[in-house]
Amino acid sequence: MKKLLLLSFCFVLSYNSFSQNSPYKTDGWKDGAYIAGTVGLNVLGFTFIQNKDALTEAEITALDKNDIWGIDRWAAGNYSEKADSFSYIPFYAALAAPLAFLPGEAGRNNFGQISILFVETMATTGVFYTMTAGLIDKSRPLVYNENLPFDERASGGAQRSFIAGHTAVAAAGSFFAAKIFNDFHPESKAVPYVWGGATGISVLMGYLRTKAGKHFLTDNIIGAVVGAASGILIPELHKKGKENIDLYPTANFNINGTGINTKGLALSYKF
């Protein structure tokens, strides 16, 4: 992990030299620090996820669909291995979003910069996902399916329905690609279709994750909003002329320095 972070940091420091006629302005030290900070928060969030407690038999027995919000109740008990497997296609496609810019000259000339913005986008999305999934206990829809084995319903991994991580990643990757395309080719007639495609991919992912029994509708809506916001705002905050706006990871420790009280991302504006 340390070697990976070091290599990523060195890449951040060197990518500016490969950017040509880019609408974005980047800073090696600031971007490197941002990536390091968000990666650290992701690691912290994953420890919360890994330490989630499984439900007891009594807690499983006490589950009642009527306790679920009406907007989500219809999905309780959903389960589909086929939908779960298929959802990984748009998931991995979203993670490869920067590769879509290699065929174009502008994309190739600025591929290093685009890649760093993408890393920041996914790291930002990851902070929201890992923190909510790790700190909020919410059973997945499949937990309400009485035909499934008890161990699968009660496992700690089945108690992190909020937010929808796959949907957040799909939205982040697709809206990031749409935003980058829009900024490099603002006059292109394809712009509306690119944005429409990003929306379609996010909706498809939400549908698949709900059908699979992994997330409720509201989990997917919030996940899509988080991903789309990250995919759009990270490049937007790096656009030339936006240097007075800054986004950075934060963590406040208690007075004895023995624990973390709050952690997340902060947005600042310099007048």
C-alpha positions as CSV (number, residue, x, y, z in Angstrom):
1,M,0.0,0.0,0.0
2,K,2.8,2.4,0.9
3,K,4.6,1.8,-2.4
4,L,1.3,2.3,-4.3
5,L,0.6,5.6,-2.6
6,L,4.2,6.7,-3.3
7,L,4.0,5.9,-7.0
8,S,0.6,7.6,-7.2
9,F,2.0,10.7,-5.5
10,C,5.1,10.8,-7.8
11,F,2.7,10.5,-10.8
12,V,0.7,13.4,-9.5
13,L,3.8,15.6,-9.3
14,S,4.8,14.8,-12.9
15,Y,1.5,14.8,-14.8
16,N,1.3,18.6,-15.4
17,S,4.0,18.4,-18.0
18,F,1.8,16.2,-20.2
19,S,-1.2,18.5,-20.2
20,Q,-1.7,20.5,-23.4
21,N,-4.5,23.0,-24.1
22,S,-6.5,21.7,-21.1
23,P,-9.5,23.5,-19.6
24,Y,-8.2,22.4,-16.2
25,K,-5.5,23.8,-13.9
26,T,-3.9,21.4,-11.5
27,D,-1.3,21.5,-8.8
28,G,0.9,18.5,-8.1
29,W,1.3,19.1,-4.3
30,K,-2.3,20.0,-3.6
31,D,-3.7,17.2,-5.7
32,G,-1.3,14.7,-4.2
33,A,-2.3,15.8,-0.7
34,Y,-6.0,15.5,-1.6
35,I,-5.5,12.0,-3.0
36,A,-3.5,11.0,0.1
37,G,-6.1,12.4,2.4
38,T,-9.1,10.8,0.7
39,V,-7.4,7.5,0.4
40,G,-6.7,7.6,4.1
41,L,-10.4,8.3,4.8
42,N,-11.3,5.4,2.5
43,V,-9.1,3.1,4.5
44,L,-10.7,4.2,7.7
45,G,-14.1,3.7,6.2
46,F,-13.3,0.2,5.1
47,T,-12.2,-0.7,8.6
48,F,-15.7,0.4,9.8
49,I,-17.3,-1.9,7.1
50,Q,-15.1,-4.9,8.0
51,N,-16.0,-4.5,11.7
52,K,-19.8,-4.4,11.2
53,D,-21.6,-6.8,13.5
54,A,-23.8,-9.6,12.1
55,L,-27.5,-9.8,13.1
56,T,-28.6,-12.3,15.8
57,E,-31.3,-14.8,15.2
58,A,-33.7,-12.7,17.4
59,E,-33.0,-9.6,15.3
60,I,-33.6,-11.5,12.0
61,T,-36.9,-12.8,13.4
62,A,-38.0,-9.3,14.5
63,L,-37.6,-7.8,11.0
64,D,-40.8,-6.5,9.6
65,K,-41.3,-5.1,6.1
66,N,-43.9,-2.7,7.5
67,D,-41.1,-0.8,9.3
68,I,-39.6,0.1,5.9
69,W,-40.4,3.4,4.2
70,G,-43.2,3.0,1.7
71,I,-41.0,4.2,-1.1
72,D,-38.6,1.3,-0.4
73,R,-40.9,-1.4,1.0
74,W,-41.7,-3.0,-2.4
75,A,-38.0,-4.1,-2.8
76,A,-37.9,-6.0,0.5
77,G,-37.1,-9.6,-0.2
78,N,-35.6,-9.1,-3.6
79,Y,-32.9,-11.4,-4.6
80,S,-31.3,-12.2,-8.0
81,E,-27.8,-13.6,-8.6
82,K,-28.1,-12.9,-12.3
83,A,-28.8,-9.2,-11.7
84,D,-26.0,-9.0,-9.2
85,S,-23.5,-10.5,-11.7
86,F,-24.7,-8.3,-14.6
87,S,-24.3,-5.2,-12.5
88,Y,-20.5,-5.7,-12.5
89,I,-20.4,-4.9,-16.2
90,P,-21.3,-1.2,-15.9
91,F,-19.3,-1.2,-12.6
92,Y,-16.0,-2.1,-14.2
93,A,-16.8,0.0,-17.3
94,A,-17.1,3.0,-15.0
95,L,-13.7,2.3,-13.5
96,A,-12.2,2.3,-17.0
97,A,-13.8,5.7,-17.9
98,P,-10.5,7.5,-18.6
99,L,-9.7,5.0,-21.3
100,A,-12.6,6.4,-23.4
101,F,-10.5,9.5,-24.1
102,L,-7.5,7.8,-25.5
103,P,-8.7,7.7,-29.1
104,G,-9.0,11.5,-29.3
105,E,-5.9,13.7,-29.6
106,A,-7.0,16.0,-26.8
107,G,-7.6,13.0,-24.5
108,R,-4.2,11.5,-25.3
109,N,-2.4,14.8,-24.7
110,N,-4.0,15.3,-21.4
111,F,-4.5,11.6,-20.3
112,G,-2.3,12.0,-17.2
113,Q,-4.3,15.0,-16.0
114,I,-7.6,13.3,-16.7
115,S,-6.4,10.2,-14.9
116,I,-5.6,12.2,-11.7
117,L,-8.9,13.9,-11.8
118,F,-10.6,10.5,-12.1
119,V,-8.6,9.2,-9.1
120,E,-9.8,12.2,-7.1
121,T,-13.4,11.6,-8.3
122,M,-13.4,7.9,-7.3
123,A,-11.6,8.6,-4.0
124,T,-14.2,11.3,-3.2
125,T,-17.0,8.9,-4.0
126,G,-15.3,6.3,-1.9
127,V,-15.2,8.5,1.2
128,F,-19.0,9.0,1.1
129,Y,-19.6,5.3,0.4
130,T,-17.3,3.8,3.0
131,M,-18.3,6.2,5.8
132,T,-22.0,5.7,5.3
133,A,-21.8,2.0,4.7
134,G,-19.5,1.6,7.6
135,L,-21.3,3.8,10.2
136,I,-24.9,3.3,9.2
137,D,-26.6,-0.1,9.9
138,K,-29.3,-0.8,7.3
139,S,-30.2,-4.2,6.2
140,R,-30.2,-5.0,2.5
141,P,-33.5,-6.0,0.8
142,L,-32.3,-9.6,0.6
143,V,-32.2,-9.8,4.4
144,Y,-36.0,-9.9,4.3
145,N,-36.0,-12.9,2.0
146,E,-36.9,-15.9,4.2
147,N,-35.9,-18.4,1.5
148,L,-32.2,-17.5,1.8
149,P,-29.8,-19.1,4.3
150,F,-29.7,-17.5,7.7
151,D,-25.9,-16.8,7.5
152,E,-26.4,-14.9,4.3
153,R,-29.2,-12.8,5.7
154,A,-27.4,-12.1,9.1
155,S,-23.9,-11.4,7.9
156,G,-22.3,-8.0,8.6
157,G,-22.0,-7.5,4.8
158,A,-25.7,-7.7,4.4
159,Q,-26.2,-4.8,6.9
160,R,-24.7,-2.0,4.7
161,S,-27.4,-1.1,2.3
162,F,-26.9,2.6,2.5
163,I,-25.5,4.0,0.3
164,A,-25.4,2.0,-2.9
165,G,-21.7,1.7,-3.7
166,H,-22.0,0.2,-7.1
167,T,-24.5,2.8,-8.2
168,A,-22.2,5.6,-6.8
169,V,-19.2,4.3,-8.8
170,A,-21.2,3.9,-12.0
171,A,-22.6,7.4,-11.7
172,A,-19.2,8.8,-10.8
173,G,-17.5,7.2,-13.8
174,S,-20.1,7.9,-16.3
175,F,-20.8,11.5,-15.3
176,F,-17.0,12.2,-15.0
177,A,-16.7,11.0,-18.6
178,A,-19.6,13.2,-19.7
179,K,-18.1,16.2,-17.8
180,I,-14.7,15.8,-19.3
181,F,-16.1,15.4,-22.8
182,N,-18.3,18.4,-22.3
183,D,-15.4,20.6,-21.2
184,F,-13.0,19.5,-24.0
185,H,-15.7,19.6,-26.7
186,P,-18.4,22.1,-25.6
187,E,-19.5,22.7,-29.2
188,S,-20.0,19.0,-30.0
189,K,-23.5,17.9,-31.1
190,A,-22.8,14.7,-29.1
191,V,-22.8,16.4,-25.7
192,P,-26.5,15.9,-24.9
193,Y,-26.3,12.2,-25.8
194,V,-23.2,11.8,-23.6
195,W,-25.0,13.3,-20.7
196,G,-28.0,11.1,-21.5
197,G,-25.8,8.0,-21.6
198,A,-24.4,8.9,-18.2
199,T,-27.9,9.1,-16.7
200,G,-28.9,5.9,-18.4
201,I,-26.0,4.0,-17.0
202,S,-26.7,5.2,-13.5
203,V,-30.4,4.3,-13.7
204,L,-29.5,0.8,-15.1
205,M,-27.1,0.2,-12.2
206,G,-29.7,1.3,-9.7
207,Y,-32.3,-1.1,-11.2
208,L,-29.9,-4.0,-11.2
209,R,-28.8,-3.5,-7.6
210,T,-32.4,-3.2,-6.5
211,K,-33.4,-6.3,-8.4
212,A,-30.4,-8.2,-7.0
213,G,-31.6,-7.4,-3.4
214,K,-28.5,-5.4,-2.6
215,H,-30.1,-1.9,-2.1
216,F,-33.4,-0.1,-1.8
217,L,-34.5,2.6,-4.1
218,T,-33.4,5.4,-1.8
219,D,-30.0,3.8,-1.4
220,N,-29.5,3.9,-5.1
221,I,-30.9,7.5,-5.5
222,I,-28.5,8.8,-2.9
223,G,-25.6,6.7,-4.3
224,A,-26.3,8.1,-7.8
225,V,-26.4,11.7,-6.5
226,V,-23.1,11.3,-4.7
227,G,-21.4,9.7,-7.7
228,A,-22.8,12.2,-10.2
229,A,-21.8,15.1,-7.9
230,S,-18.3,13.8,-7.6
231,G,-17.9,13.2,-11.3
232,I,-19.0,16.7,-12.1
233,L,-17.6,18.8,-9.3
234,I,-14.1,17.4,-9.2
235,P,-13.3,18.5,-12.8
236,E,-15.4,21.7,-12.3
237,L,-13.3,22.7,-9.3
238,H,-10.2,22.2,-11.3
239,K,-11.3,24.4,-14.2
240,K,-9.2,27.5,-15.0
241,G,-10.6,30.5,-13.2
242,K,-11.9,28.4,-10.3
243,E,-8.7,28.5,-8.2
244,N,-10.5,30.3,-5.3
245,I,-12.6,27.2,-4.6
246,D,-11.0,24.4,-2.7
247,L,-12.1,20.9,-1.6
248,Y,-10.1,19.0,1.0
249,P,-10.5,16.0,3.3
250,T,-10.8,16.7,7.1
251,A,-10.6,14.8,10.3
252,N,-11.0,16.2,13.8
253,F,-9.5,14.4,16.8
254,N,-10.8,14.6,20.4
255,I,-8.8,16.6,23.0
256,N,-6.8,13.5,24.1
257,G,-6.0,12.6,20.6
258,T,-7.4,9.1,21.1
259,G,-10.2,9.1,18.6
260,I,-11.8,10.7,15.6
261,N,-15.0,12.8,16.2
262,T,-15.8,13.9,12.7
263,K,-14.3,13.1,9.3
264,G,-15.2,13.9,5.7
265,L,-14.7,16.6,3.1
266,A,-14.8,20.4,3.4
267,L,-15.4,23.0,0.7
268,S,-13.9,26.5,1.0
269,Y,-14.2,29.6,-1.1
270,K,-11.6,32.4,-1.0
271,F,-12.9,36.0,-1.7
